[in-house]
Amino acid sequence: KKYSKLFMKNITQSQSSCKTTMKLLGDYWTLRIIEALGRHEGDGVRFCELQRSLDNVNPVTLTNRLKKLEQTKLVRRSHAAQDKISVSYALSSLGKDALTVIASLDAFAAKLSQ
């Protein structure tokens, strides 16, 4: 009986974690931001450049999504060394892991659509 309660608790926790992750990654702009940042290696991407690469997404939407991605540690925000005003965004190592998850979801979606 104890084993089954522990097992059910782990299943419930796993479902909750998965639900939270899918809620974050399932957002249209969040996926596009992660993919766009994944295409840029190096020091990161400045806000305006990222906005242009996303078909001029509303700046408020982009700001809100970037803040959320920062809070969940998928994106890191840094100030340029030469200019303290300039900010750039890049995927963290966790954010790079999310690219693999997104690619798997894309592959699964392709199989479903066949």
GILINMO-V632339 format. One record per residue. N is the residue number from 0. RES is the residue in one small letter. OMEGA is omega in radians with two decimals (none if undefined). NEAR is the number of other ideal C-beta (glycine too) atoms within 12 Angstrom. Layout:
n = <N/N>
res = <RES/RES>
omega = <OMEGA/OMEGA>
near = <NEAR/NEAR>
This chain:
n = <0/1/2/3/4/5/6/7/8/9/10/11/12/13/14/15/16/17/18/19/20/21/22/23/24/25/26/27/28/29/30/31/32/33/34/35/36/37/38/39/40/41/42/43/44/45/46/47/48/49/50/51/52/53/54/55/56/57/58/59/60/61/62/63/64/65/66/67/68/69/70/71/72/73/74/75/76/77/78/79/80/81/82/83/84/85/86/87/88/89/90/91/92/93/94/95/96/97/98/99/100/101/102/103/104/105/106/107/108/109/110/111/112/113>
res = <k/k/y/s/k/l/f/m/k/n/i/t/q/s/q/s/s/c/k/t/t/m/k/l/l/g/d/y/w/t/l/r/i/i/e/a/l/g/r/h/e/g/d/g/v/r/f/c/e/l/q/r/s/l/d/n/v/n/p/v/t/l/t/n/r/l/k/k/l/e/q/t/k/l/v/r/r/s/h/a/a/q/d/k/i/s/v/s/y/a/l/s/s/l/g/k/d/a/l/t/v/i/a/s/l/d/a/f/a/a/k/l/s/q>
omega = <3.11/-3.12/-3.10/3.08/3.12/3.12/-3.13/3.11/3.12/3.11/-3.13/3.11/3.13/3.11/3.13/3.11/3.14/3.13/3.12/3.13/-3.13/3.10/3.12/-3.06/-3.10/3.13/-3.07/-3.07/3.12/3.11/-3.11/3.11/3.14/3.12/3.14/3.11/3.11/3.11/-3.12/3.08/3.06/-3.00/-3.13/-3.05/3.08/-3.05/-3.08/3.11/3.11/3.13/3.12/-3.12/3.12/3.11/3.10/3.04/3.09/-3.09/3.10/3.10/-3.13/3.11/-3.13/-3.14/3.12/3.09/3.13/3.13/3.05/-3.12/3.14/3.06/3.05/-3.12/3.04/-3.11/3.14/3.10/3.10/-3.09/-3.08/-3.06/-3.08/3.14/-3.10/-3.14/3.06/-3.10/3.10/3.07/2.99/3.09/3.08/3.08/3.08/3.05/3.13/3.09/3.11/3.11/-3.13/3.10/3.09/3.10/3.08/3.14/3.11/3.12/3.12/3.11/3.14/-3.08/3.14/none>
near = <7/8/9/10/11/12/13/14/14/14/14/14/14/14/14/14/14/16/14/14/22/18/14/28/33/18/21/15/28/33/28/25/41/41/26/33/40/29/20/23/12/13/19/28/33/26/28/17/22/37/25/15/22/29/14/13/24/13/17/12/22/32/21/18/34/38/20/22/34/25/15/24/18/35/37/25/27/20/16/17/10/9/11/9/11/19/25/27/39/32/35/24/14/21/34/24/19/30/26/18/25/31/19/15/21/17/14/13/14/11/10/9/8/7>
